[in-house]
Amino acid sequence: MRERFLRAARGQRTDRPPVWLMRQAGRYLPEYRELRADHSFREAISTPDVAEEISLQPWERFGVDGVVMYSDILVALEPLGLDYHIESGVGPVVADPIDGPTDVPGSHDPVDDSLDYVGDLLERLTERVGEEAAVIGFAGGPFTLASYAVAGEPSRSHVPVRGFRAAHPAAFDDLLAAFADVVVEFLQYQVEHGADVVQLFDTYAGLLGPEDYEEYVLPVHQRILDAVDVPTIIFVRNMAGRLDQLAASGADVVSLDWTVDIDAAREQLGDLPVQGNLDPSYLLGDPDFVAERTRELIDRAGSSGHILNLGHGVDRRTDPLAVEAFVRTAKSIER
C-alpha cells in the first residue's frame, strides 16, 4: 500500500517491508510479451494506453506496493534533441553520438512538450491505484545518460565517456550539467503529475573512481535530488565501500546492489533508509529457495527504513512464480 511505502522511505517502522522490483514490468511476464508483440518499444512507452496496461501488470498479478511507470531512462535524451532507437541484439543506439565539446547540447526543449506522454501515464496510474500502492517515477542519472550519448550504444567498460572526461574535462562538466537540467525538470514534472516517489538511476556512475565521482557526479546528484519534493531513491552500482558518497547525495533512500552487505550498509548509513538488495539471479531458483533467501534478507534489514527490492532489475529469464514467492514472502511478515 502507498502509506507503507512512504513510511519506509521516511525511515519509519512498518508492519512489513513494502516490496516492488526494479524492471518489474518486463519480458519475464507472458502478458507483457503478448502485448509487446503488437508494439515497438518506443511506441509502447509513448502510448499512455499501452504503457498504463504494462505498468499495472505486475501490480495486478503480484500485488506489489509500488507501481513504477513503464518508461526508459533514455527518454531524457528527447528534450535535448538526441535521437535513439532500440536495435535488436545491441540495445539502445544514439543516432549522433557526442564526439567533442562542440556537440554538447546548450539548451533543451520544455519537458512538458517533449515528454507529455509521461505525465499522462502518471495521472492514469495515480487514479487507478489510489492509496493501494505508491506510484514510482524515475529518471536516468547524468553520467549514465552521458555514457550512452557519447558511446552511441551500450558499453561494458564505459571507456568512451571516461575518455571524454579525460580529454575534455570542462565539456564533460557541461555535458553532465545539461543532463542534470533536464532530469531536474523531468522529475519535478513527474511529481506534478502524480509520482509519490522518484528514483534516480545513475547505474554506471560507480565505474568512476572515488575522486572523479566526488568531483563530477556528486554535485549534480545533490542538485537533482535537492530539487524534488517527494521521497527520492538513488541507485548506483559498484558502490560497496563507498556508501558514504551515496549518502552525501541527499537522497532519502539508498538503493543497494547485491554486492553490498546489508548489515554493514545499515550500520554505516545509520537511520538513512535503504532499498534492496536480493541478488536478481536468486529468482532463477525455485520458489522455496527464493522465499528462504528473501526472508533472510528481510530479517537482516530490520523493521524500519527498508524497502524490499532486488539488487538490480528482474532478469528476463525469471519465472513469474519466483517473483510471486518474493512478494508473498514480504507479505507474510507480521511485526
N, C-alpha and C positions, 0 to 999 in steps of 0.2 A: 504494500500500500504506500501511497505518497508520503504520509506523515512518518512512517517508519524509516523510509529512505532519508528524509530530511533530518530526522533526529540523529541518525548515524552520521550524516555529513556534518552535523554540528558537534559531533563528539559525545553525544548523549547516549545513555543506556537504552537498549531496545530489547523487546521481548524475544526477539530472534534476529539474526542478521538479515538485512534486506539483501536481495540477490538479483543480479542480472549478469549478462555475459557480453563482453566485447565481441562484436561481429555476430550477435545472436540471431539476426535476420540474415540468412545466407544459404549457401549451396548445400549444407548438410540437411536442410529441410526439403522433403519431396514437394510440398505445396509451393515452396519458393521456386524450385526448378520448373515446376509446371507453369507457373505464372511468367517466369522469365523467358520461357520458350517463345513467347509472343512479343517480347520487348527487348530491345538492346539495353545495355546498362545505362547509357546516358538518357535514353528515353524513360527508363523505369524511375530513375531518381528525379527527373524533372517533370514527371506527370503525377500530380498530387494524388489522384485516384489510385494509381498503381503503387506509389510509394507508401501511401497510408495502409493499404492492404498488406504490403510486405512488412512494414514496421510493426503491425499488430499481430502477425502470425505467431511469433514466439510467446507473446502475452496470452493469446487465446489458447495456445497449446499447453503452455507450462505454468502460466500464472506468475511470471516474474514481477518483481516490484518496480522495475524501471523499464520504460518503453523508449528505446533510443530511436531517433529519426533515421530512416533509411536514406542515406546520402553517401558522400565520399569526401575525404579531406581535400581533394583536388578541385572541388567546386570553387574554392577561394582563388583559384587562378583566373576565373572568368572575369571578375571586375577589373583585373589588370590587363585584360586583352590577350592573355596567354591561352592558346587553344590546346586541347588534349583529346586523345581518344584511347580506348582500350583495345589493345592488339592481342589476339589470341596467342598464347604461348609466351608472350612478353610481359604484358601488363600495361600500365598507363604509359603513354607516349606523348611527350610535349612536342608540338609541331615545330616550333622555332626556339630551340634552347638558348639560354642566355650564355653568350660566349665571352663577353668582356664588359667593361664598365659602361660603355655606351648603350648596352642592351638592357640595363637595369631600368625598370619602369619608374617614371617620375610621378605618376598620379594613377588614380583608379576611378572607375565609374561607381556611382552610388550602389551599395549592396542591394537596396530595395528595388532597384531596377534590374540588376543582373541576376539576382537570386531570389526573386519574389516567390518562386515555387516552394522554397524552403519555408517561408513564412506561412504560406497556405497550408503546407503539410503540418506544421507545428500547431496551428489553430485547430485543424481537424483532430489531431491526436489528443490535444487538451480536452476538447469537447467529448471525445469518445471515452477516455479513461477516467476523467473526473478525479476523484480522490482515491481511486483504486490503485493507481501507480504514479510514480514520478515520470514526467516527460523529460528526456535527456537530449540536449543538443550537443554539438561538438564542432570543433574546427581543427585543422592541421596546424601544427606549430611552424614558426618561420623557418627553422633550419630544415625540417623535413620537406616543406614546400620548396625551399631553395634547392634541396638535393635533386628533386625531380626536375625543377626548372632549368638547372644547369646541366645535368647529365642527359636530360631529354627522355630518360627511361629509368626503370628501377636499377639501382646499383648496389651490389653486395658490400663493397668496401667504401662507397661514397667518396672515393678519391676525387672525382670531378669537382664536387662542391668544396671539399677540403683544399684542393689545389687552387680553386678560385680564391678562397680565403687567403692562401699564402701569396698568390700573385697579385691580388687586388684587395688588400685589407680594407681600404676606405670604401670601395664599391661593395664589398661583402657586407659591411655595416649598413650601407644604403639599401642593399637588397633585403636584408632582414627587417629593416625599418619599413620598407614598402609592404612586405607581407604582414608585419605587425599592424600597420594601419588598417589593412583590410580585415584582419582577424578581429581586431577590437570592434570595428563597426559590425562585422558579421555576428559576433557573439552577442553584442548589445541588441541587434536586430532579432536574434533568436529569443532572447529574454522578452522582448516586447511582444512577441507573437506566441508566448506560452511556455517556453522552456523553464522547467523548475530547477534544473541543474545543467551545467555545461562542462564538458571535458575538453582539455587541450591535449591533442595527440602530437607531441613532438618526439615521435618514436625513435628517430635516428640521432637525436642530439647527443645521446650518451657516447657516440663514437668520437666526439671531440674530447680532447684531453681536459683535465680539470681547469687548467688556466684559460684555455680558449673558451670553454663553456662559461666560465666566470666573466670573461671579458665581453664576449659577443652575444651569448644566448640568454644568460640570466637576466640582464636588464630588460630585454624585450619580453621575456616571460613575466617579469614583475609588472611591466606596463600593461600587458594584456589582462592579466588576472586582476589587477587593481581596478580595472575599468568596468568590471562586471558586478552586478548587484545581487546575484543569486549564488548559492554554493558552487565552488569551482573544484575540478579534479584535474590534476596534471599527471600525464603518463609519459615517461621516457624510459626506454630500455637501457640495459647495461649500466645501471647506476648503483649497483651494490657497492657499498663502501663510500658512496658519495650522496647519501640521502640528505645530508645537511644542505646540499645545494638545491635539492628539490624543495626542502622545507623553506629555504630562503626565497623561493619564487612567490610566496604569498598565497599559494593555493590552499583551499580549505581542506582538501583531501589529497593525499599522495597515493597514487596507484602503483603498486609494486609488481614488477615482473617476477617470474617464477624462480629466478636465480637468487632472490633476496630471502634471507631467513627472517620469517615474520616475527619471531620472538625478538631477535636483535633489532629489527626495524621498530617495533613497538617501544622497546627500551630507549632507542636512540631518539625517536621522534616525540616521545612523551605523550602529551594529550592530543597531538595532531592526528586526526582520523586517517585511516588507511583503507585502501581498496585492494582486493585481490585474494590470493595470488596463486591459485592452483595451477600446476603445470598443465597446459592445454592437452598435452599428449596423454595425460591420465584419462581423459574422456574417450580414448581409444580402447580402454579396458572395459570389462563387463560392469554392469550396474552395481554389483556388490563391491567391487574394487573402488569404483567412483565414490560410492556412499561412504566407505571406510576412510578414504583419503580426505574427503570433504569434511567429515565430522572431526577428524584430527586437526585440520586447518582451523575450523571454527573454534575448537577448544583452545588452540594456541593463540588465536587472535584476540580473545577476550570479549567481554559482554557490552562494551561501549565503543563507539567510534570505528566500527568495522563494517564495510560494505563488501559482501561476498562476491567474488568475481574470479575470472581466470587471470593468469599472468600475461596473457596476450589473447588474441581472438580465437574463436572456435575454428578448429581445423575442418575443412570441407569433408573429410572422411569420417567425421564423428557420427555415430549412431544417435538419433534423437532419443533413444532410450537412456543413453548415458547422460544427456542433458537433463532429461526428466529425473534421473537419480540425483544429480547435482542439486537441482532446485528442490526436489522433495526432501532431501536431507536438511537443507536450510529451513524448510517449513516445519520439520519435525522437532526443531529445537524449542524447548519451553524454559523460560527463565523466570 
